[in-house]
């Protein structure tokens, strides 16, 4: 029988690590962190895996650096969305 508990989005793990490295939870309130996390993940392609350790073992430094750069760019973009409160503008337009 299939269980979705056996599959995870590897990008969620990497984004959480970047948040930890940037001390996002210590710098912003809970709601901001949750919004930032969602917006960051939505800007990145999903990468579903069964075992993240296998991906880590087989990922070379160049691939990891490229992913880190994409995640950091997505985080900057998400910060921009929240700073400009574009979500509120969209809600008000509806």
SETI-115033 format. One record per residue: residue number from 0; residue in one letter; x, y, z of N, C-alpha, C, O in turn. Coordinates in nm, 3 decimals, decimal comma. Example, Ala and Ser with C-alpha at 12.3 -4.5 7.8 and 13.67 -1.06 7.14 Angstrom:
<atoms>
@nr->0; rest->A; nu->1,319; nv->-0,569; nw->0,780; cau->1,230; cav->-0,450; caw->0,780; cu->1,320; cv->-0,330; cw->0,780; ou->1,424; ov->-0,332; ow->0,846
@nr->1; rest->S; nu->1,285; nv->-0,225; nw->0,708; cau->1,367; cav->-0,106; caw->0,714; cu->1,290; cv->0,003; cw->0,787; ou->1,341; ov->0,114; ow->0,804
</atoms>
This chain:
<atoms>
@nr->0; rest->X; nu->0,084; nv->-0,118; nw->0,000; cau->0,000; cav->0,000; caw->0,000; cu->0,088; cv->0,125; cw->0,000; ou->0,192; ov->0,129; ow->0,067
@nr->1; rest->X; nu->0,047; nv->0,224; nw->-0,075; cau->0,122; cav->0,350; caw->-0,083; cu->0,090; cv->0,439; cw->0,037; ou->-0,024; ov->0,448; ow->0,081
@nr->2; rest->X; nu->0,194; nv->0,502; nw->0,087; cau->0,176; cav->0,599; caw->0,195; cu->0,253; cv->0,725; cw->0,160; ou->0,373; ov->0,719; ow->0,131
@nr->3; rest->X; nu->0,186; nv->0,839; nw->0,162; cau->0,253; cav->0,964; caw->0,129; cu->0,354; cv->1,003; cw->0,236; ou->0,437; ov->1,091; ow->0,214
@nr->4; rest->X; nu->0,349; nv->0,938; nw->0,352; cau->0,449; cav->0,964; caw->0,457; cu->0,588; cv->0,918; cw->0,415; ou->0,687; ov->0,956; ow->0,477
@nr->5; rest->X; nu->0,594; nv->0,837; nw->0,310; cau->0,722; cav->0,784; caw->0,263; cu->0,789; cv->0,877; cw->0,163; ou->0,902; ov->0,851; ow->0,120
@nr->6; rest->X; nu->0,720; nv->0,985; nw->0,125; cau->0,771; cav->1,077; caw->0,023; cu->0,776; cv->1,216; cw->0,084; ou->0,685; ov->1,257; ow->0,156
@nr->7; rest->X; nu->0,883; nv->1,289; nw->0,054; cau->0,895; cav->1,425; caw->0,104; cu->0,950; cv->1,517; cw->-0,004; ou->1,017; ov->1,473; ow->-0,097
@nr->8; rest->X; nu->0,920; nv->1,645; nw->0,009; cau->0,971; cav->1,746; caw->-0,083; cu->1,107; cv->1,790; cw->-0,031; ou->1,117; ov->1,857; ow->0,072
@nr->9; rest->X; nu->1,211; nv->1,753; nw->-0,102; cau->1,348; cav->1,784; caw->-0,060; cu->1,370; cv->1,935; cw->-0,048; ou->1,451; ov->1,980; ow->0,034
@nr->10; rest->X; nu->1,299; nv->2,012; nw->-0,129; cau->1,314; cav->2,158; caw->-0,122; cu->1,269; cv->2,212; cw->0,013; ou->1,326; ov->2,310; ow->0,062
@nr->11; rest->X; nu->1,168; nv->2,151; nw->0,075; cau->1,124; cav->2,195; caw->0,207; cu->1,237; cv->2,182; cw->0,309; ou->1,255; ov->2,269; ow->0,394
@nr->12; rest->X; nu->1,311; nv->2,075; nw->0,299; cau->1,424; cav->2,053; caw->0,390; cu->1,530; cv->2,160; cw->0,369; ou->1,581; ov->2,218; ow->0,465
@nr->13; rest->X; nu->1,564; nv->2,186; nw->0,242; cau->1,668; cav->2,284; caw->0,213; cu->1,625; cv->2,425; cw->0,250; ou->1,705; ov->2,503; ow->0,301
@nr->14; rest->X; nu->1,498; nv->2,459; nw->0,226; cau->1,449; cav->2,592; caw->0,264; cu->1,453; cv->2,607; cw->0,416; ou->1,494; ov->2,711; ow->0,467
@nr->15; rest->X; nu->1,412; nv->2,505; nw->0,488; cau->1,417; cav->2,510; caw->0,634; cu->1,560; cv->2,530; cw->0,682; ou->1,583; ov->2,603; ow->0,778
@nr->16; rest->X; nu->1,656; nv->2,466; nw->0,618; cau->1,797; cav->2,483; caw->0,655; cu->1,844; cv->2,626; cw->0,629; ou->1,917; ov->2,682; ow->0,710
@nr->17; rest->X; nu->1,802; nv->2,684; nw->0,516; cau->1,838; cav->2,822; caw->0,486; cu->1,774; cv->2,918; cw->0,585; ou->1,836; ov->3,017; ow->0,625
@nr->18; rest->X; nu->1,651; nv->2,891; nw->0,624; cau->1,585; cav->2,974; caw->0,725; cu->1,662; cv->2,968; cw->0,856; ou->1,681; ov->3,070; ow->0,922
@nr->19; rest->X; nu->1,705; nv->2,850; nw->0,892; cau->1,781; cav->2,833; caw->1,016; cu->1,914; cv->2,907; cw->1,007; ou->1,953; ov->2,977; ow->1,101
@nr->20; rest->X; nu->1,983; nv->2,893; nw->0,895; cau->2,112; cav->2,961; caw->0,877; cu->2,098; cv->3,113; cw->0,883; ou->2,186; ov->3,182; ow->0,935
@nr->21; rest->X; nu->1,988; nv->3,164; nw->0,830; cau->1,963; cav->3,309; caw->0,829; cu->1,892; cv->3,355; cw->0,957; ou->1,864; ov->3,474; ow->0,972
@nr->22; rest->X; nu->1,865; nv->3,265; nw->1,047; cau->1,798; cav->3,294; caw->1,174; cu->1,665; cv->3,368; cw->1,152; ou->1,633; ov->3,464; ow->1,223
@nr->23; rest->X; nu->1,592; nv->3,322; nw->1,054; cau->1,465; cav->3,385; caw->1,019; cu->1,368; cv->3,382; cw->1,137; ou->1,303; ov->3,482; ow->1,166
@nr->24; rest->X; nu->1,357; nv->3,269; nw->1,205; cau->1,262; cav->3,257; caw->1,317; cu->1,295; cv->3,350; cw->1,432; ou->1,206; ov->3,392; ow->1,506
@nr->25; rest->X; nu->1,421; nv->3,383; nw->1,447; cau->1,461; cav->3,473; caw->1,555; cu->1,441; cv->3,620; cw->1,517; ou->1,433; ov->3,706; ow->1,604
@nr->26; rest->X; nu->1,434; nv->3,648; nw->1,388; cau->1,428; cav->3,786; caw->1,341; cu->1,287; cv->3,835; cw->1,310; ou->1,263; ov->3,956; ow->1,306
@nr->27; rest->X; nu->1,194; nv->3,742; nw->1,288; cau->1,059; cav->3,781; caw->1,246; cu->0,954; cv->3,708; cw->1,329; ou->0,983; ov->3,605; ow->1,391
@nr->28; rest->X; nu->0,832; nv->3,761; nw->1,330; cau->0,726; cav->3,694; caw->1,404; cu->0,677; cv->3,570; cw->1,329; ou->0,709; ov->3,549; ow->1,212
@nr->29; rest->X; nu->0,601; nv->3,489; nw->1,400; cau->0,558; cav->3,359; caw->1,348; cu->0,480; cv->3,370; cw->1,217; ou->0,506; ov->3,294; ow->1,124
@nr->30; rest->X; nu->0,387; nv->3,463; nw->1,208; cau->0,307; cav->3,478; caw->1,086; cu->0,394; cv->3,517; cw->0,967; ou->0,376; ov->3,464; ow->0,857
@nr->31; rest->X; nu->0,488; nv->3,607; nw->0,989; cau->0,577; cav->3,648; caw->0,881; cu->0,661; cv->3,529; cw->0,834; ou->0,677; ov->3,508; ow->0,714
@nr->32; rest->X; nu->0,712; nv->3,452; nw->0,928; cau->0,795; cav->3,335; caw->0,894; cu->0,714; cv->3,235; cw->0,812; ou->0,764; ov->3,182; ow->0,712
@nr->33; rest->X; nu->0,591; nv->3,209; nw->0,853; cau->0,507; cav->3,113; caw->0,780; cu->0,477; cv->3,164; cw->0,639; ou->0,483; ov->3,087; ow->0,543
@nr->34; rest->X; nu->0,445; nv->3,292; nw->0,625; cau->0,422; cav->3,350; caw->0,493; cu->0,547; cv->3,344; cw->0,407; ou->0,541; ov->3,309; ow->0,289
@nr->35; rest->X; nu->0,659; nv->3,378; nw->0,466; cau->0,786; cav->3,376; caw->0,393; cu->0,818; cv->3,234; cw->0,346; ou->0,863; ov->3,215; ow->0,233
@nr->36; rest->X; nu->0,797; nv->3,137; nw->0,432; cau->0,823; cav->2,997; caw->0,399; cu->0,737; cv->2,953; cw->0,281; ou->0,787; ov->2,893; ow->0,186
@nr->37; rest->X; nu->0,607; nv->2,982; nw->0,286; cau->0,516; cav->2,944; caw->0,177; cu->0,553; cv->3,012; cw->0,046; ou->0,560; ov->2,947; ow->-0,058
@nr->38; rest->X; nu->0,576; nv->3,142; nw->0,051; cau->0,611; cav->3,216; caw->-0,071; cu->0,743; cv->3,167; cw->-0,129; ou->0,758; ov->3,156; ow->-0,251
@nr->39; rest->X; nu->0,839; nv->3,137; nw->-0,043; cau->0,968; cav->3,085; caw->-0,090; cu->0,949; cv->2,951; cw->-0,159; ou->0,999; ov->2,931; ow->-0,269
@nr->40; rest->X; nu->0,878; nv->2,860; nw->-0,095; cau->0,856; cav->2,728; caw->-0,155; cu->0,777; cv->2,738; cw->-0,285; ou->0,805; ov->2,664; ow->-0,379
@nr->41; rest->X; nu->0,679; nv->2,827; nw->-0,291; cau->0,600; cav->2,841; caw->-0,413; cu->0,684; cv->2,891; cw->-0,531; ou->0,647; ov->2,869; ow->-0,647
@nr->42; rest->X; nu->0,794; nv->2,956; nw->-0,504; cau->0,880; cav->3,007; caw->-0,610; cu->0,981; cv->2,903; cw->-0,659; ou->1,054; ov->2,926; ow->-0,755
@nr->43; rest->X; nu->0,984; nv->2,788; nw->-0,592; cau->1,082; cav->2,684; caw->-0,624; cu->1,013; cv->2,559; cw->-0,678; ou->0,899; ov->2,531; ow->-0,642
@nr->44; rest->X; nu->1,082; nv->2,485; nw->-0,765; cau->1,022; cav->2,359; caw->-0,812; cu->1,025; cv->2,255; cw->-0,699; ou->1,120; ov->2,248; ow->-0,621
@nr->45; rest->X; nu->0,920; nv->2,176; nw->-0,693; cau->0,919; cav->2,067; caw->-0,595; cu->1,018; cv->1,959; cw->-0,640; ou->1,038; ov->1,937; ow->-0,759
@nr->46; rest->X; nu->1,078; nv->1,894; nw->-0,542; cau->1,174; cav->1,786; caw->-0,571; cu->1,143; cv->1,673; cw->-0,471; ou->1,201; ov->1,666; ow->-0,363
@nr->47; rest->X; nu->1,052; nv->1,586; nw->-0,512; cau->1,006; cav->1,481; caw->-0,421; cu->1,102; cv->1,363; cw->-0,420; ou->1,149; ov->1,318; ow->-0,525
@nr->48; rest->X; nu->1,131; nv->1,316; nw->-0,300; cau->1,224; cav->1,205; caw->-0,281; cu->1,170; cv->1,111; cw->-0,174; ou->1,083; ov->1,147; ow->-0,095
@nr->49; rest->X; nu->1,223; nv->0,990; nw->-0,176; cau->1,187; cav->0,896; caw->-0,069; cu->1,283; cv->0,910; cw->0,048; ou->1,242; ov->0,903; ow->0,164
@nr->50; rest->X; nu->1,410; nv->0,929; nw->0,018; cau->1,511; cav->0,936; caw->0,123; cu->1,604; cv->1,053; cw->0,094; ou->1,685; ov->1,048; ow->0,001
@nr->51; rest->X; nu->1,592; nv->1,158; nw->0,174; cau->1,674; cav->1,277; caw->0,149; cu->1,823; cv->1,249; cw->0,166; ou->1,905; ov->1,316; ow->0,103
@nr->52; rest->X; nu->1,858; nv->1,154; nw->0,247; cau->2,001; cav->1,123; caw->0,266; cu->2,063; cv->1,075; cw->0,136; ou->2,179; ov->1,106; ow->0,108
@nr->53; rest->X; nu->1,988; nv->0,999; nw->0,056; cau->2,040; cav->0,954; caw->-0,073; cu->2,069; cv->1,071; cw->-0,165; ou->2,169; ov->1,071; ow->-0,236
@nr->54; rest->X; nu->1,982; nv->1,170; nw->-0,164; cau->2,002; cav->1,289; caw->-0,248; cu->2,125; cv->1,364; cw->-0,200; ou->2,207; ov->1,407; ow->-0,281
@nr->55; rest->X; nu->2,138; nv->1,381; nw->-0,070; cau->2,253; cav->1,454; caw->-0,014; cu->2,385; cv->1,386; cw->-0,049; ou->2,482; ov->1,452; ow->-0,084
@nr->56; rest->X; nu->2,387; nv->1,254; nw->-0,039; cau->2,510; cav->1,179; caw->-0,067; cu->2,552; cv->1,195; cw->-0,213; ou->2,671; ov->1,205; ow->-0,243
@nr->57; rest->X; nu->2,453; nv->1,198; nw->-0,302; cau->2,483; cav->1,202; caw->-0,446; cu->2,489; cv->1,343; cw->-0,503; ou->2,512; ov->1,359; ow->-0,623
@nr->58; rest->X; nu->2,469; nv->1,444; nw->-0,420; cau->2,472; cav->1,583; caw->-0,467; cu->2,614; cv->1,638; cw->-0,452; ou->2,672; ov->1,636; ow->-0,344
@nr->59; rest->X; nu->2,668; nv->1,688; nw->-0,563; cau->2,801; cav->1,746; caw->-0,553; cu->2,791; cv->1,891; cw->-0,506; ou->2,682; ov->1,948; ow->-0,501
@nr->60; rest->X; nu->2,903; nv->1,949; nw->-0,471; cau->2,907; cav->2,084; caw->-0,416; cu->2,850; cv->2,187; cw->-0,513; ou->2,783; ov->2,282; ow->-0,471
@nr->61; rest->X; nu->2,875; nv->2,169; nw->-0,641; cau->2,825; cav->2,263; caw->-0,741; cu->2,671; cv->2,262; cw->-0,746; ou->2,608; ov->2,367; ow->-0,752
@nr->62; rest->X; nu->2,612; nv->2,143; nw->-0,742; cau->2,466; cav->2,132; caw->-0,741; cu->2,407; cv->2,193; cw->-0,614; ou->2,306; ov->2,263; ow->-0,619
@nr->63; rest->X; nu->2,471; nv->2,166; nw->-0,502; cau->2,421; cav->2,221; caw->-0,375; cu->2,430; cv->2,373; cw->-0,375; ou->2,339; ov->2,441; ow->-0,329
@nr->64; rest->X; nu->2,540; nv->2,427; nw->-0,427; cau->2,556; cav->2,572; caw->-0,434; cu->2,451; cv->2,635; cw->-0,525; ou->2,398; ov->2,742; ow->-0,495
@nr->65; rest->X; nu->2,421; nv->2,569; nw->-0,636; cau->2,320; cav->2,620; caw->-0,728; cu->2,182; cv->2,621; cw->-0,660; ou->2,108; ov->2,719; ow->-0,672
@nr->66; rest->X; nu->2,149; nv->2,514; nw->-0,589; cau->2,021; cav->2,510; caw->-0,518; cu->2,015; cv->2,616; cw->-0,409; ou->1,913; ov->2,683; ow->-0,392
@nr->67; rest->X; nu->2,124; nv->2,632; nw->-0,336; cau->2,128; cav->2,734; caw->-0,231; cu->2,106; cv->2,872; cw->-0,290; ou->2,033; ov->2,953; ow->-0,233
@nr->68; rest->X; nu->2,168; nv->2,899; nw->-0,404; cau->2,149; cav->3,029; caw->-0,470; cu->2,004; cv->3,051; cw->-0,512; ou->1,951; ov->3,161; ow->-0,496
@nr->69; rest->X; nu->1,940; nv->2,947; nw->-0,565; cau->1,798; cav->2,958; caw->-0,604; cu->1,709; cv->2,981; cw->-0,482; ou->1,615; ov->3,060; ow->-0,488
@nr->70; rest->X; nu->1,739; nv->2,913; nw->-0,374; cau->1,661; cav->2,930; caw->-0,252; cu->1,678; cv->3,070; cw->-0,196; ou->1,580; ov->3,133; ow->-0,157
@nr->71; rest->X; nu->1,800; nv->3,120; nw->-0,193; cau->1,824; cav->3,254; caw->-0,143; cu->1,756; cv->3,359; cw->-0,230; ou->1,704; ov->3,458; ow->-0,178
@nr->72; rest->X; nu->1,756; nv->3,338; nw->-0,361; cau->1,686; cav->3,431; caw->-0,452; cu->1,535; cv->3,427; cw->-0,426; ou->1,469; ov->3,531; ow->-0,425
@nr->73; rest->X; nu->1,482; nv->3,308; nw->-0,406; cau->1,339; cav->3,294; caw->-0,377; cu->1,304; cv->3,360; cw->-0,243; ou->1,198; ov->3,420; ow->-0,229
@nr->74; rest->X; nu->1,394; nv->3,349; nw->-0,146; cau->1,371; cav->3,414; caw->-0,016; cu->1,370; cv->3,566; cw->-0,031; ou->1,286; ov->3,634; ow->0,028
@nr->75; rest->X; nu->1,463; nv->3,620; nw->-0,109; cau->1,467; cav->3,765; caw->-0,132; cu->1,339; cv->3,812; cw->-0,200; ou->1,282; ov->3,915; ow->-0,163
@nr->76; rest->X; nu->1,295; nv->3,736; nw->-0,298; cau->1,171; cav->3,770; caw->-0,368; cu->1,052; cv->3,766; cw->-0,272; ou->0,967; ov->3,855; ow->-0,274
@nr->77; rest->X; nu->1,046; nv->3,664; nw->-0,188; cau->0,937; cav->3,651; caw->-0,091; cu->0,940; cv->3,766; cw->0,010; ou->0,835; ov->3,819; ow->0,046
@nr->78; rest->X; nu->1,060; nv->3,805; nw->0,054; cau->1,071; cav->3,921; caw->0,144; cu->1,015; cv->4,045; cw->0,075; ou->0,946; ov->4,126; ow->0,137
@nr->79; rest->X; nu->1,044; nv->4,060; nw->-0,054; cau->0,993; cav->4,174; caw->-0,130; cu->0,842; cv->4,176; cw->-0,138; ou->0,779; ov->4,281; ow->-0,123
@nr->80; rest->X; nu->0,784; nv->4,060; nw->-0,161; cau->0,638; cav->4,051; caw->-0,165; cu->0,579; cv->4,094; cw->-0,031; ou->0,483; ov->4,171; ow->-0,027
@nr->81; rest->X; nu->0,636; nv->4,044; nw->0,077; cau->0,585; cav->4,078; caw->0,210; cu->0,611; cv->4,224; cw->0,245; ou->0,527; ov->4,289; ow->0,307
@nr->82; rest->X; nu->0,725; nv->4,275; nw->0,205; cau->0,758; cav->4,415; caw->0,235; cu->0,663; cv->4,510; cw->0,163; ou->0,623; ov->4,612; ow->0,219
@nr->83; rest->X; nu->0,628; nv->4,477; nw->0,040; cau->0,536; cav->4,562; caw->-0,038; cu->0,391; cv->4,527; cw->-0,013; ou->0,300; ov->4,594; ow->-0,063
@nr->84; rest->X; nu->0,369; nv->4,423; nw->0,065; cau->0,235; cav->4,377; caw->0,099; cu->0,148; cv->4,361; cw->-0,025; ou->0,031; ov->4,401; ow->-0,027
@nr->85; rest->X; nu->0,208; nv->4,303; nw->-0,130; cau->0,135; cav->4,284; caw->-0,255; cu->0,015; cv->4,191; cw->-0,239; ou->-0,083; ov->4,204; ow->-0,312
@nr->86; rest->X; nu->0,022; nv->4,098; nw->-0,143; cau->-0,092; cav->4,010; caw->-0,120; cu->-0,213; cv->4,091; cw->-0,077; ou->-0,325; ov->4,061; ow->-0,118
@nr->87; rest->X; nu->-0,192; nv->4,193; nw->0,007; cau->-0,302; cav->4,277; caw->0,054; cu->-0,361; cv->4,355; cw->-0,063; ou->-0,483; ov->4,368; ow->-0,073
@nr->88; rest->X; nu->-0,275; nv->4,407; nw->-0,151; cau->-0,325; cav->4,481; caw->-0,267; cu->-0,412; cv->4,393; cw->-0,355; ou->-0,515; ov->4,438; ow->-0,406
@nr->89; rest->X; nu->-0,373; nv->4,267; nw->-0,373; cau->-0,452; cav->4,175; caw->-0,455; cu->-0,587; cv->4,150; cw->-0,388; ou->-0,690; ov->4,151; ow->-0,455
@nr->90; rest->X; nu->-0,588; nv->4,127; nw->-0,256; cau->-0,713; cav->4,103; caw->-0,184; cu->-0,806; cv->4,223; cw->-0,194; ou->-0,927; ov->4,207; ow->-0,209
@nr->91; rest->X; nu->-0,752; nv->4,344; nw->-0,186; cau->-0,834; cav->4,465; caw->-0,190; cu->-0,892; cv->4,488; cw->-0,329; ou->-0,998; ov->4,549; ow->-0,343
@nr->92; rest->X; nu->-0,823; nv->4,441; nw->-0,431; cau->-0,869; cav->4,458; caw->-0,568; cu->-0,985; cv->4,365; cw->-0,602; ou->-1,058; ov->4,388; ow->-0,698
@nr->93; rest->X; nu->-1,000; nv->4,261; nw->-0,523; cau->-1,105; cav->4,161; caw->-0,553; cu->-1,239; cv->4,206; cw->-0,502; ou->-1,338; ov->4,135; ow->-0,517
</atoms>
